[in-house]
Amino acid sequence: MARDRSDEGAGAAQRAAAESLAVAALGWLAGQGDPLRDFMVATGSGPDEIRARAADPEFLAAVLDFLMQEDGWVLGFAADHGLRPEQVAQARARLPGGDQPYFT
């Protein structure tokens, strides 16, 4: 069955919104100090690579994966950005690999 163009446009808009949320999460992590350092250690990314890949959907997926490791980070980010915590997981689901099961 062919997809309707409006479905494709809605999907693209949802992905763009998810990417924007992930960029905001990266900025939030940067403002927290230790979590950003921990992210850089976990990913092997330095400041230059973070800047270079900040628009890469796969990198942004990694940002949300990292953020979602700690409930306190999700709650803090959501509160600081006027979001519901579940919106972080919803955004993650719209980025590459988001259709994979999430096990913790």
N, C-alpha and C positions, 0 to 999 in steps of 0.2 A: 504494500500500500504506500503510495507516495505521501510524503509529508507536506503539509500545507505551508506555504511561505510565511504565514503569520506565526506558525509554530517555530520555524527556524529563527525568525526575528525575535521571538520571545526568548528562545534558548540563548541566542547571542546576547541579549540584554541581561539575562540572568547570569551568564558567565562574566560579562563585564562588571556587573554589580559584585559578584563574588571576588573578582580580581581587585576591585576597589576596596572591599572589606579587608582582603588579605594585605594590601599595601598599608592600610590603616593599622592593621595588627602589627606589621613590621615596624611601623613608626612607634606604636605603643611599646613594643618590646625594647626598642632603642631607648625610650624614655625611662625604662625600668632598671637599666644598668646590668645587673647580674643575669637576668634572663637572656639579654642579647649576647652577652659573653658566652653563656651556655649554648645558645643557638649556633654561634660561630664555631665553638668546639665540636658540637654534635654534627655539624654539616661540613666542617673543614673550610668554611667560607670566611674570607677576610672582608674588611670594609669595602675594598675595591670591587670584589666579586658581588657583594650584596648590592652595591649601587648598579653594577652592570646587569644584574639579573632581576632587578626589582619589578620588571614588567613581564617576566617569563612565567607563564601560567604554571609550569611544573615547579619552579622555585617557590612561587606563591602558595602552591599546595603544600610544600614542605614547611612553609611558615605556619600555616594553619594546623598541620599535623603536630608541629612542635608546640604551638600554643595550647592545643587540646590535650597535651600530656598532663597539665596541671589545672584542676578545676578552679583554683584561685586565680590563675591567669585569665581563664575564660571569663570568669565572673567579673574580674577587675576591668578587663578590656570592654566587655559588654556594658558595664555600668558607666565607664568613662565615655562611651560612644552612643549611649542611649539605645542600646540594642537588647534584645532578649538573648540569653546565652545560646539557645538552640539555633539562632541565626548563624552562629559561627559554624556549627556542624552542617547546616543547610548550604552555606557558602562552600564549605569544603567539598560537599557532594557534587558541586557543579564544576569543580576543577579537575584536571587530569588525575585519574586514579580514584576519583571519588565514588565510583561505582563498585569499588572493591570493599569487601567486608573489613570492618575496623575492629581489631582485637586489641585489648589491653590486658 
